[in-house]
Amino acid sequence: MTVRVAPPTEVLRKEVQHRYTEVATKPDQTFHFHHGWPMAEILGYAMDRVDAMPLQAVESFAGVGNPFSLGSIQPGETVLDVGSGAGFDCFIAGQAVGPKGKVIGVDMTEAMLEKARGTAQQMGLEQVEFRHGFIEELPVPDASIDVAISNGVINLCPDKYKAFEEVFRTLKAGGRLYLADIVVHKPVPDAAKANVDLWTA
Ligand SMILES: C[S@@+](CC[C@H](N)C(=O)[O-])C[C@H]1O[C@@H](n2cnc3c(N)ncnc32)[C@H](O)[C@@H]1O
């Protein structure tokens, strides 16, 4: 018999949405993780490009790495950002794919989507689109994506196998995955798995 240790998926999603609504709407608050412009600098993003973006494109950035350090993105390609948040990586990808390419950001938190859509409009990036959805049921057709990126998101998903299955379903043959996330190198104790605060961290 399998004993479920993690809180139910609906509970975790609600908590994650609550946490990231705060990151979207109150980015000046202190969180237990670095975010925004200082985190982009720590992670080695090209700061001349970051400085050229409007404040709202950067202030709610909550990634843990730099997916663009893992490979290139070519003009005309289709990019999927899995858990796109306020859209920071989508705007960088949007500039890389250019007007003939496409970037699709998927996120489950309305406040993040609303902010990301407003910024894309402000930046004139018509090739960048944001869709509401869950990573475990991506609203994206099979074999339609050249590059999937994700930054600090899969660690928040209780069903990681399903998340990866979905990402690979959307990739074209030969498609690439540039993934930045948190990895723990030893077994996570059950008490930690049951702690909602640690899940949303
Ligand atoms: C740590 S933030 C990272 C956001 C963005 N990648 C960035 O670098 O700024 C995590 C984001 O993933 C989203 N998220 C977490 N679990 C999700 C799921 N199962 N389906 C869709 N979005 C999810 C949250 O709503 C939040 O916006």
The ligand as a MOL file (V3000), in Angstrom:
LIG
                    3D

  0  0  0     0  0            999 V3000
M  V30 BEGIN CTAB
M  V30 COUNTS 27 29 0 0 0
M  V30 BEGIN ATOM
M  V30 1 C 9.1530 30.2190 -8.6100 0
M  V30 2 S 7.9480 30.9350 -9.7010 0 CHG=1
M  V30 3 C 8.9340 31.0350 -11.1720 0
M  V30 4 C 8.2740 31.8510 -12.2380 0
M  V30 5 C 9.1420 32.1120 -13.4830 0
M  V30 6 N 9.5800 30.8810 -14.0910 0
M  V30 7 C 10.3270 32.9840 -13.1500 0
M  V30 8 O 11.4680 32.5170 -13.3470 0
M  V30 9 O 10.1300 34.1100 -12.6700 0 CHG=-1
M  V30 10 C 6.9020 29.5520 -9.9850 0
M  V30 11 C 5.7290 29.7810 -10.9430 0
M  V30 12 O 5.2310 28.5100 -11.3310 0
M  V30 13 C 3.8320 28.5090 -11.3180 0
M  V30 14 N 3.4000 27.1240 -11.0720 0
M  V30 15 C 3.7410 26.3240 -10.0330 0
M  V30 16 N 3.1880 25.1030 -10.1590 0
M  V30 17 C 2.4640 25.1440 -11.3130 0
M  V30 18 C 1.6580 24.1790 -12.0020 0
M  V30 19 N 1.4720 22.9660 -11.5080 0
M  V30 20 N 1.0760 24.5500 -13.1490 0
M  V30 21 C 1.2450 25.8220 -13.6550 0
M  V30 22 N 1.9890 26.7640 -13.0530 0
M  V30 23 C 2.6010 26.4310 -11.9010 0
M  V30 24 C 3.4690 29.4860 -10.2080 0
M  V30 25 O 2.1810 30.0130 -10.4040 0
M  V30 26 C 4.5650 30.5350 -10.3190 0
M  V30 27 O 4.1890 31.6050 -11.1590 0
M  V30 END ATOM
M  V30 BEGIN BOND
M  V30 1 1 1 2
M  V30 2 1 2 3
M  V30 3 1 2 10
M  V30 4 1 3 4
M  V30 5 1 4 5
M  V30 6 1 5 6
M  V30 7 1 5 7
M  V30 8 2 7 8
M  V30 9 1 7 9
M  V30 10 1 10 11
M  V30 11 1 11 12
M  V30 12 1 11 26
M  V30 13 1 12 13
M  V30 14 1 13 14
M  V30 15 1 13 24
M  V30 16 1 14 15
M  V30 17 1 14 23
M  V30 18 2 15 16
M  V30 19 1 16 17
M  V30 20 1 17 18
M  V30 21 2 17 23
M  V30 22 1 18 19
M  V30 23 2 18 20
M  V30 24 1 20 21
M  V30 25 2 21 22
M  V30 26 1 22 23
M  V30 27 1 24 25
M  V30 28 1 24 26
M  V30 29 1 26 27
M  V30 END BOND
M  V30 END CTAB
M  END
